[in-house]
Amino acid sequence: MEKRDYKENNEVLSKVLRAGKRTYFFDLKQTKNQDHYLTITESKRRFDEAKGTFYYEKHKIFLHVQDILNFGKELDEVISFVQSGNINLQPNDDSSKNDSINFEDL
């Protein structure tokens, strides 16, 4: 996974995480009213077979600044659980066939 920094006009802090076929963007932004919010974007390159071209599929989460600390606490708990070895971090044998999770099936 490759990490990188980048910034745009209304961005206070931006981080990029490249993880295989996916790229994650963490952007702390500021509104004109000086309010802050965080966007987390997942971007994945896809191929449109009908058009024969590539496009980027994106999913975003917007977090108000007052929710960031509680979000971080919950995320830290999940990370600690993963790091404790309670789940298998190795890909399944079927991972080469399907590299994404269909969240509608969960």
VOMAR-135119 format. One record per residue (C-alpha): residue number from 1; residue in three letters; x negated, y, z. Coordinates in Angstrom, 2 decimals, decimal comma, padded with zeros to 5 digits. Layout:
BEGIN
n  res  xx  yy  zz
NUM  ALA  X  Y  Z
...
//
This chain:
BEGIN
n  res  xx  yy  zz
1  MET  000,00  000,00  000,00
2  GLU  -001,35  003,39  -000,98
3  LYS  -000,60  006,55  001,01
4  ARG  -000,74  010,04  -000,46
5  ASP  000,26  013,61  000,45
6  TYR  002,13  016,04  -001,80
7  LYS  004,21  019,23  -001,39
8  GLU  006,92  021,22  -003,13
9  ASN  008,29  024,72  -002,42
10  ASN  010,69  024,04  000,47
11  GLU  008,68  021,13  001,85
12  VAL  006,97  021,44  005,20
13  LEU  005,30  018,02  005,09
14  SER  005,38  015,24  002,50
15  LYS  003,97  011,73  002,46
16  VAL  003,99  009,07  -000,23
17  LEU  003,72  005,33  000,33
18  ARG  003,24  003,07  -002,69
19  ALA  004,28  -000,48  -001,86
20  GLY  004,13  -002,79  -004,85
21  LYS  006,96  -001,97  -007,24
22  ARG  008,48  000,53  -004,84
23  THR  007,42  004,02  -003,83
24  TYR  008,64  005,68  -000,64
25  PHE  008,70  009,45  -000,15
26  PHE  008,97  011,03  003,31
27  ASP  009,76  014,74  002,95
28  LEU  010,28  017,15  005,83
29  LYS  012,03  020,15  004,30
30  GLN  013,26  023,55  005,41
31  THR  016,45  025,27  004,31
32  LYS  016,80  029,01  003,63
33  ASN  018,29  029,29  007,14
34  GLN  015,09  027,80  008,63
35  ASP  016,83  024,49  009,49
36  HIS  014,76  021,35  009,01
37  TYR  015,72  017,93  007,70
38  LEU  013,97  014,76  006,60
39  THR  014,60  012,90  003,37
40  ILE  013,43  009,34  002,89
41  THR  013,52  008,26  -000,74
42  GLU  012,95  004,81  -002,17
43  SER  012,08  004,86  -005,87
44  LYS  011,78  001,77  -008,03
45  ARG  010,92  001,56  -011,72
46  ARG  013,48  -000,43  -013,71
47  PHE  013,82  -001,48  -017,33
48  ASP  017,05  -000,84  -019,23
49  GLU  017,25  -003,77  -021,65
50  ALA  020,05  -002,19  -023,68
51  LYS  018,07  001,01  -024,37
52  GLY  014,61  -000,53  -024,25
53  THR  013,36  002,17  -021,87
54  PHE  012,23  002,50  -018,28
55  TYR  014,03  004,56  -015,65
56  TYR  013,70  005,15  -011,91
57  GLU  016,35  003,95  -009,50
58  LYS  016,38  006,11  -006,35
59  HIS  018,02  005,81  -002,96
60  LYS  017,91  008,60  -000,37
61  ILE  018,55  009,03  003,32
62  PHE  018,94  012,51  004,80
63  LEU  018,22  012,97  008,51
64  HIS  018,98  016,12  010,44
65  VAL  016,02  017,32  012,49
66  GLN  017,88  016,68  015,77
67  ASP  018,23  012,98  014,81
68  ILE  014,58  012,37  013,83
69  LEU  013,29  011,49  017,31
70  ASN  016,08  008,98  018,00
71  PHE  015,64  007,53  014,51
72  GLY  011,91  007,15  015,23
73  LYS  012,55  005,38  018,53
74  GLU  014,81  002,83  016,87
75  LEU  012,37  002,37  014,00
76  ASP  009,51  001,87  016,49
77  GLU  011,49  -000,95  018,14
78  VAL  011,99  -002,66  014,79
79  ILE  008,30  -002,27  013,94
80  SER  007,28  -003,70  017,33
81  PHE  009,57  -006,68  016,75
82  VAL  007,98  -007,33  013,34
83  GLN  004,45  -006,92  014,73
84  SER  005,18  -009,36  017,57
85  GLY  005,30  -012,19  015,02
86  ASN  009,01  -012,94  015,43
87  ILE  009,55  -012,97  011,68
88  ASN  007,63  -014,31  008,68
89  LEU  005,88  -011,48  006,83
90  GLN  004,83  -013,71  003,93
91  PRO  007,01  -013,65  000,79
92  ASN  009,22  -016,65  000,02
93  ASP  008,37  -018,96  -002,85
94  ASP  011,39  -017,44  -004,64
95  SER  010,07  -013,86  -004,27
96  SER  008,65  -013,84  -007,79
97  LYS  012,14  -014,51  -009,16
98  ASN  013,91  -011,76  -007,23
99  ASP  011,95  -008,90  -005,70
100  SER  014,88  -006,98  -004,28
101  ILE  017,51  -007,52  -001,64
102  ASN  021,14  -007,21  -002,59
103  PHE  022,43  -005,33  000,44
104  GLU  026,05  -005,97  -000,58
105  ASP  025,42  -009,63  000,28
106  LEU  024,34  -008,87  003,85
//
